[in-house]
Amino acid sequence: MAEPFETTVVGSMPKPPWLYRHSTRDTEGSDYNSPGSDWCLSGQELHEAQNDAVRLSVYDQETAGVRIITDGEQRRKSCLTHITSKLGGIDYEVLSEKWIRDGSRLAQVGRCISPVEWLGPMVVDELTFLLTQTTSPVKVTLPGPMTVVDSIFDAYYADKRAFAMNVADALNKEAKALDARGPAVIQFDEPAFNSYPDMVSDWGIEALNRCADGLIAQTAVHICFGSSIPGWVHPIKNNYPHLLRELENSKIDQLALEFQAPQSDPALLELCPSKTIIFGCINNANPEIENSSDIAKRLLMAAEHHEPTKIQASPDCGLMHLTQPIARAKLSALFRGSQIARDQLLGYPGVSNGFHRHGHGEHGHDH
């Protein structure tokens, strides 16, 4: 059985300044609209530099005490277009303007011009390399179908559900190719879920289930409030109560949720008792380092409403917009906070009542 409050990350880590130049306004899903951002190298030199950046990201995560790691998405300009640009049927040569995330953002997006197809492995080589760099359990991320549909102009299907199901089929083929390499977790990123709760009920869960069909690895879905960029205020629509009820009936094993920045109520976890919760307790848009004791308190509050061994400690979202030193310090605080909470939970100084409310005293944890 897993330990209470295992540590993990959502996906991205900061890229080293020798690898990537950031523009002042990088936004999720629109690297093609950020002309100031680009790789610092090209060709084989870029490939070797990305390998080194992955090695550094692995080192940073493991040194900070992160148990379930990623490659930091060091090869990805965008969590979305890194995948969608490799799908058949999606064109990025001619872009279209589209309001995305329920009209909160106007973006230049690619177009779907023919049936969406999986043309072959997209990030399998990246996972294969990561597995040679660590003995830790690893997570690999893919965009979810609703977020893909929201982030691309549909010039072919004229039907969001049909578009999404074809995307889901293509993502499932990639997920199965990844699964064959033996990752611990395959995660689908669905920030769009929070923007369209009605569509989640209508077809979003169905499409997500289709992505996860037949996988051996644990499956996760990440639902945030949008790309959290320091200094950029965006509207937060907290539809977690509705979404967690829907996701409780999904095939997905793990839910990665923001709890720190929006100060979401941990009591929400009672809506999804069967799921492992990747509990956000690090604000990825604020450079201030969290206090480990405060992180521990938040985790123990969560344990009053959910099985502690099914709670993982994590940042709210990816850390790509932070500097490397700040990201390292935040992950270190995350580990210390999870350690404090675990010690208290297991009967060292100050045992959490919530732990015993779940009936674990008889399992030998009530010291």
C-alpha positions as CSV (number, residue, x, y, z in Angstrom):
1,M,0.0,0.0,0.0
2,A,1.2,3.5,-0.7
3,E,2.4,5.7,2.1
4,P,0.2,8.7,3.1
5,F,1.2,11.9,1.2
6,E,3.6,10.6,-1.3
7,T,5.1,13.5,-3.3
8,T,4.7,14.1,-7.0
9,V,4.6,16.9,-9.6
10,V,1.9,17.7,-12.1
11,G,4.2,17.8,-15.1
12,S,6.4,20.7,-16.1
13,M,9.5,22.1,-14.5
14,P,11.4,25.3,-15.3
15,K,13.7,25.1,-18.4
16,P,17.3,26.1,-17.9
17,P,18.1,29.6,-19.4
18,W,20.8,27.9,-21.6
19,L,18.1,25.8,-23.2
20,Y,15.1,28.1,-23.8
21,R,14.4,31.8,-24.1
22,H,11.0,32.8,-22.6
23,S,9.0,35.7,-24.0
24,T,7.3,38.0,-21.5
25,R,3.9,36.4,-22.4
26,D,4.1,32.7,-22.9
27,T,0.7,31.2,-22.6
28,E,-0.3,27.5,-22.4
29,G,-1.1,26.0,-25.8
30,S,0.1,28.9,-27.9
31,D,3.9,28.7,-28.3
32,Y,3.4,29.5,-32.0
33,N,2.0,32.9,-30.8
34,S,5.0,33.8,-28.7
35,P,7.7,34.9,-31.2
36,G,10.1,35.9,-28.5
37,S,10.3,32.3,-27.1
38,D,12.4,29.7,-28.7
39,W,15.1,27.1,-28.1
40,C,18.6,28.5,-27.7
41,L,20.1,25.7,-29.8
42,S,19.2,23.7,-32.9
43,G,19.8,20.3,-34.4
44,Q,21.9,17.7,-32.6
45,E,23.1,20.3,-30.1
46,L,19.5,21.0,-29.1
47,H,18.8,17.3,-28.7
48,E,21.8,16.8,-26.4
49,A,20.9,19.9,-24.4
50,Q,17.4,18.6,-23.9
51,N,18.8,15.3,-22.7
52,D,20.9,17.3,-20.2
53,A,17.9,19.3,-19.1
54,V,16.0,16.2,-18.5
55,R,18.9,14.8,-16.4
56,L,18.9,18.0,-14.4
57,S,15.1,18.0,-13.9
58,V,15.3,14.4,-12.6
59,Y,18.1,15.4,-10.2
60,D,16.2,18.4,-9.0
61,Q,13.0,16.4,-8.3
62,E,14.7,13.5,-6.6
63,T,17.0,15.7,-4.5
64,A,13.9,17.6,-3.4
65,G,12.2,14.4,-2.3
66,V,9.7,14.0,-5.1
67,R,8.7,10.4,-5.3
68,I,6.8,10.1,-8.6
69,I,8.7,12.2,-11.2
70,T,8.4,13.5,-14.8
71,D,11.0,14.6,-17.3
72,G,9.9,18.1,-16.5
73,E,8.5,18.4,-20.0
74,Q,12.0,19.8,-21.0
75,R,11.4,19.0,-24.7
76,R,8.1,20.7,-24.9
77,K,7.5,24.3,-25.8
78,S,3.8,23.7,-25.1
79,C,2.1,20.9,-23.2
80,L,-0.6,21.0,-26.0
81,T,1.0,21.6,-29.4
82,H,3.9,19.3,-28.7
83,I,1.3,16.6,-29.1
84,T,-1.3,18.0,-31.4
85,S,1.2,19.1,-34.0
86,K,2.1,15.4,-34.5
87,L,-1.4,14.3,-35.1
88,G,-2.8,13.7,-38.5
89,G,-5.6,16.1,-39.5
90,I,-4.2,19.0,-37.5
91,D,-2.7,21.9,-39.4
92,Y,-0.4,24.6,-37.9
93,E,0.7,26.1,-41.2
94,V,-2.4,28.4,-41.4
95,L,-3.7,29.5,-38.0
96,S,-7.1,30.6,-37.0
97,E,-8.2,33.0,-34.3
98,K,-10.4,31.5,-31.6
99,W,-11.8,32.3,-28.2
100,I,-10.8,29.4,-25.9
101,R,-11.5,28.5,-22.3
102,D,-15.1,29.7,-22.4
103,G,-14.2,33.0,-23.9
104,S,-11.5,33.9,-21.4
105,R,-8.7,34.0,-23.9
106,L,-8.3,34.9,-27.6
107,A,-5.6,32.7,-29.2
108,Q,-4.1,31.9,-32.6
109,V,-4.7,28.2,-32.9
110,G,-4.2,25.3,-35.3
111,R,-7.0,23.9,-37.5
112,C,-8.5,20.5,-37.8
113,I,-8.9,20.0,-41.6
114,S,-9.3,16.2,-41.9
115,P,-9.9,13.2,-39.7
116,V,-7.7,13.2,-36.6
117,E,-5.3,10.3,-36.8
118,W,-2.4,8.8,-34.6
119,L,0.5,8.6,-37.1
120,G,2.8,6.8,-34.7
121,P,4.6,7.3,-31.4
122,M,4.8,11.0,-30.4
123,V,6.6,11.0,-27.0
124,V,7.5,7.3,-26.5
125,D,11.2,8.1,-27.1
126,E,11.0,10.8,-24.5
127,L,9.6,8.4,-21.9
128,T,12.2,5.8,-22.9
129,F,15.0,8.2,-22.3
130,L,13.5,9.3,-18.9
131,L,13.4,5.6,-17.8
132,T,17.1,5.3,-18.4
133,Q,17.8,8.2,-16.1
134,T,16.0,7.1,-12.9
135,T,14.8,4.2,-10.8
136,S,11.9,6.4,-9.4
137,P,8.3,5.8,-10.6
138,V,7.6,8.1,-13.5
139,K,4.6,9.9,-14.9
140,V,4.1,11.0,-18.5
141,T,1.5,13.6,-19.6
142,L,-0.7,14.1,-22.6
143,P,-3.3,16.7,-23.3
144,G,-6.9,15.6,-22.8
145,P,-9.5,15.5,-25.6
146,M,-11.7,18.3,-24.4
147,T,-8.7,20.7,-24.0
148,V,-7.5,19.7,-27.5
149,V,-10.9,20.4,-29.0
150,D,-11.1,23.7,-27.2
151,S,-7.6,24.7,-28.4
152,I,-8.1,23.9,-32.1
153,F,-10.4,25.5,-34.7
154,D,-12.7,22.8,-36.1
155,A,-12.8,23.1,-39.9
156,Y,-13.8,19.5,-40.4
157,Y,-16.1,17.7,-37.9
158,A,-18.6,20.6,-37.1
159,D,-19.4,18.5,-34.0
160,K,-17.5,18.8,-30.8
161,R,-18.3,15.3,-29.5
162,A,-17.3,13.6,-32.7
163,F,-14.1,15.7,-32.8
164,A,-13.3,14.8,-29.2
165,M,-13.9,11.0,-29.7
166,N,-11.6,10.9,-32.6
167,V,-9.0,12.8,-30.5
168,A,-9.5,10.4,-27.7
169,D,-9.0,7.4,-29.9
170,A,-5.7,8.9,-31.2
171,L,-4.6,9.7,-27.6
172,N,-5.4,6.2,-26.5
173,K,-3.1,4.7,-29.1
174,E,-0.3,6.9,-27.9
175,A,-1.1,6.1,-24.3
176,K,-1.0,2.3,-25.1
177,A,2.4,2.8,-26.8
178,L,3.6,4.6,-23.7
179,D,2.1,2.0,-21.4
180,A,4.2,-0.7,-23.0
181,R,7.3,1.1,-21.6
182,G,6.1,0.7,-18.0
183,P,5.4,4.2,-16.6
184,A,3.7,4.3,-13.2
185,V,1.2,7.0,-14.3
186,I,-0.2,8.3,-17.6
187,Q,-1.9,11.7,-17.0
188,F,-4.3,13.6,-19.3
189,D,-4.3,17.4,-18.8
190,E,-7.8,18.8,-19.0
191,P,-7.8,22.5,-17.9
192,A,-10.9,22.9,-20.2
193,F,-13.0,20.7,-17.9
194,N,-13.3,23.6,-15.5
195,S,-14.5,25.9,-18.2
196,Y,-17.2,23.6,-19.6
197,P,-18.9,21.6,-16.8
198,D,-22.0,20.8,-18.9
199,M,-19.9,19.4,-21.7
200,V,-18.0,17.3,-19.1
201,S,-21.3,15.7,-18.3
202,D,-22.4,15.4,-21.9
203,W,-19.3,13.8,-23.4
204,G,-16.1,14.9,-21.5
205,I,-16.0,11.9,-19.2
206,E,-16.8,9.5,-22.0
207,A,-13.9,10.9,-24.1
208,L,-11.6,10.8,-21.1
209,N,-12.6,7.1,-20.4
210,R,-11.8,6.3,-24.0
211,C,-8.3,7.8,-23.6
212,A,-7.7,5.5,-20.6
213,D,-9.2,2.3,-22.1
214,G,-7.0,-0.8,-21.8
215,L,-4.1,0.8,-19.9
216,I,-2.1,-1.0,-17.3
217,A,-0.5,2.1,-15.7
218,Q,-2.4,4.2,-13.2
219,T,-4.3,6.9,-15.1
220,A,-4.7,10.5,-13.9
221,V,-6.5,13.7,-15.0
222,H,-5.2,17.2,-14.2
223,I,-7.9,19.8,-13.9
224,C,-6.6,23.3,-13.1
225,F,-8.0,26.8,-13.5
226,G,-5.9,27.6,-16.6
227,S,-2.2,28.4,-17.1
228,S,-1.1,30.2,-14.0
229,I,1.4,32.8,-15.2
230,P,3.0,35.2,-12.6
231,G,1.5,38.6,-12.8
232,W,-1.3,37.6,-15.1
233,V,-4.8,37.5,-13.4
234,H,-7.3,35.2,-15.0
235,P,-10.8,34.4,-13.9
236,I,-11.2,31.3,-11.6
237,K,-14.4,29.4,-12.1
238,N,-14.4,26.8,-9.4
239,N,-16.6,24.0,-10.8
240,Y,-14.9,21.3,-8.7
241,P,-18.1,20.3,-6.9
242,H,-19.7,19.3,-10.1
243,L,-16.6,17.9,-11.7
244,L,-15.6,15.7,-8.8
245,R,-19.1,14.1,-8.7
246,E,-18.7,13.3,-12.4
247,L,-15.1,12.0,-12.1
248,E,-16.0,9.7,-9.3
249,N,-17.9,7.6,-11.8
250,S,-15.0,7.7,-14.4
251,K,-12.4,5.0,-15.1
252,I,-9.6,7.5,-14.1
253,D,-7.6,6.4,-11.0
254,Q,-6.1,9.8,-9.9
255,L,-7.3,13.4,-9.9
256,A,-4.7,16.2,-9.9
257,L,-6.4,19.2,-8.4
258,E,-5.6,22.8,-7.3
259,F,-6.1,23.4,-3.6
260,Q,-3.4,26.0,-2.7
261,A,-3.9,29.1,-4.9
262,P,-7.7,29.0,-4.9
263,Q,-7.8,27.8,-1.2
264,S,-10.3,25.1,-2.2
265,D,-12.1,23.4,0.6
266,P,-10.6,19.9,1.3
267,A,-14.1,18.7,2.2
268,L,-14.7,18.5,-1.6
269,L,-12.7,15.3,-1.4
270,E,-15.7,13.5,0.1
271,L,-17.2,13.7,-3.4
272,C,-14.7,11.3,-4.9
273,P,-13.8,8.7,-2.2
274,S,-12.6,6.0,-4.7
275,K,-10.0,8.2,-6.3
276,T,-6.3,8.9,-5.5
277,I,-6.1,12.7,-5.1
278,I,-3.0,14.6,-6.3
279,F,-3.5,17.4,-3.8
280,G,-2.1,20.8,-4.9
281,C,-0.4,22.5,-1.9
282,I,2.2,24.6,-3.8
283,N,1.2,27.8,-5.6
284,N,2.9,27.6,-9.0
285,A,2.1,31.3,-9.8
286,N,3.6,32.9,-6.7
287,P,7.4,32.9,-6.2
288,E,7.0,33.0,-2.4
289,I,8.1,29.7,-0.8
290,E,5.4,27.9,1.1
291,N,5.9,27.1,4.8
292,S,6.3,23.4,5.4
293,S,4.2,23.4,8.5
294,D,1.4,25.1,6.6
295,I,1.6,22.4,3.9
296,A,1.4,19.7,6.6
297,K,-1.7,21.4,8.1
298,R,-3.4,21.4,4.7
299,L,-2.6,17.8,4.0
300,L,-3.9,16.8,7.5
301,M,-7.1,18.7,6.8
302,A,-7.4,16.8,3.5
303,A,-6.9,13.5,5.5
304,E,-10.0,14.4,7.5
305,H,-12.1,13.9,4.4
306,H,-10.2,11.3,2.4
307,E,-8.2,8.1,2.8
308,P,-4.6,9.4,3.6
309,T,-2.9,6.7,1.6
310,K,-4.9,8.0,-1.4
311,I,-3.6,11.6,-1.0
312,Q,-0.4,12.6,-2.9
313,A,1.2,16.0,-2.2
314,S,1.9,18.1,-5.3
315,P,2.1,21.6,-6.7
316,D,-1.2,23.0,-8.0
317,C,0.0,22.9,-11.6
318,G,3.2,22.8,-13.6
319,L,6.2,24.8,-12.4
320,M,7.5,26.0,-15.8
321,H,6.9,29.7,-15.1
322,L,9.1,29.7,-12.0
323,T,12.9,30.0,-11.9
324,Q,14.8,26.9,-11.2
325,P,16.0,27.9,-7.6
326,I,12.4,28.8,-6.6
327,A,11.0,25.6,-8.0
328,R,13.6,23.6,-6.1
329,A,12.8,25.4,-2.9
330,K,9.1,24.9,-3.3
331,L,9.5,21.2,-4.0
332,S,11.8,20.9,-0.9
333,A,9.1,22.6,1.2
334,L,6.5,20.2,-0.3
335,F,8.6,17.2,0.8
336,R,9.2,18.6,4.3
337,G,5.5,19.3,4.7
338,S,4.5,15.9,3.6
339,Q,7.0,14.4,6.0
340,I,5.6,16.4,8.9
341,A,2.1,15.4,8.0
342,R,3.0,11.8,7.7
343,D,4.8,11.7,11.0
344,Q,1.8,13.3,12.8
345,L,-0.6,11.0,11.1
346,L,1.3,7.9,12.1
347,G,1.2,8.8,15.7
348,Y,4.3,10.9,16.3
349,P,3.7,14.4,17.7
350,G,0.0,15.3,17.3
351,V,-2.1,12.5,15.6
352,S,-4.8,13.7,13.2
353,N,-8.3,12.7,14.2
354,G,-9.3,12.4,10.6
355,F,-7.0,9.5,10.1
356,H,-8.8,7.4,12.7
357,R,-12.2,8.5,11.3
358,H,-11.3,6.3,8.4
359,G,-10.9,3.3,10.6
360,H,-7.2,2.6,10.4
361,G,-6.5,2.1,14.0
362,E,-6.9,-1.6,13.6
363,H,-4.3,-1.7,10.9
364,G,-1.5,-1.0,13.3
365,H,-1.0,2.7,12.6
366,D,-2.5,3.8,15.9
367,H,0.6,4.0,18.0
